[in-house]
Amino acid sequence: MKETKIQFSSAEMELLSNGDIILTKNKALQKIRTLFEEVQSIQTEFLQHQPSVFRKELFTIPGKISKGENYLGLPYLILDHPRNFGAGNLFAIRTMFWWGNFFSSTLHLSGEYLAFKKEIIKNFILLKGEFYIGINKDPWMHHFEINNYKKIGELTENEFEMICERSDHIKIAAKHPLDNWENATKNLMERWMIYLKICGLIT
């Protein structure tokens, strides 16, 4: 039998030999999941006590938390609420934890829901601070590199409007640093409400 040509670095061997690393990772991800469950509960309670929410049918499908191990090689957790995916028509607000990077909150529209872009364009001033707009043709990229997002504050109002008008999907996003996790629930909820506001769903 031939000897294997596989070689492990000392760092790789240290990881392979240490089961506590994976156990700690699993515990940390469970805590992030609990955080997302809290966010979803607050969102649901908010909707139940907001008689002025327009188009409540967008929220009939319950939110969903999902996880994966390989977004650009790293684990992630996602909360989609609301989540309307189908037949080219997409209306979703996606809250994401990406291991080693950030929390993010993204409004994602396509198809018939691009009708909300008129309201979004009107809210340019509100979005100028910390928000980004997607410029990538691939709607499922979530990193904040320059080929994926542009900071809205670095655009003129006309440039922002042009991106909204010309794209076959709209993504508005913001990120939150992991080292400020204590404020993540509040921050993610505030951005979620801003997305509802810029679509004209709440006042």
C-alpha positions, 0 to 999 in steps of 0.5 A: 500500500502506498503511503499517503501524500497528505500532510498536516501542518502543526496548526491543523494537527492541533485542531484535529487533536482538540475536540474542545474546539468543536464543542466550544464552537457548537455552544457558541452557535447555539447561543447565536441561535438563541439570540436570533430566536429572541429577535424573531420573538420581538419582531412577531410581538411588534407585528401583533401590536401594530394595527397600522402595518400595511400588507400584513399578508407579507408576514403570514409565513413564520420566520425561519432560522437556518444554518450552514457551514460553508459561506466562503468557508465559514459557518453561518446562521440566518433568520429570514423574517419575513420570508417570501420566496417564489416564482421570481418574486422575493420579499425578505429581511435576512438577519445573518451571523457569519463566523469571524466576520459580522452580524448583518441585516438585509432587505432583499427584493425582486420581481413584483416586490420591486414596486417598493423601490419608489418608497426606498428611493424616497428614503435616501437621506435615512439610508445615508448613514450606515447602510449599503446597496447591493451592486452584484448581479448575484443576489446571494452574496452577503459579504461587504467587499467593494464588488458586492456593496456600495455605501449609500452615503458615498453615492449621490441621490441620483446614483442611488436612484439609478442603481435601484431602477436598473437592477433586477433585485434590490438589496439594502444592508448593514452590518454589526460588529461581533465584538458588540454582540451585547447590543446585537438584538437591539441593533438588528431589531432597529434595522428590521424596523427601518426596512419596514419603514422605507418600504412604506409598511409602517409609519 
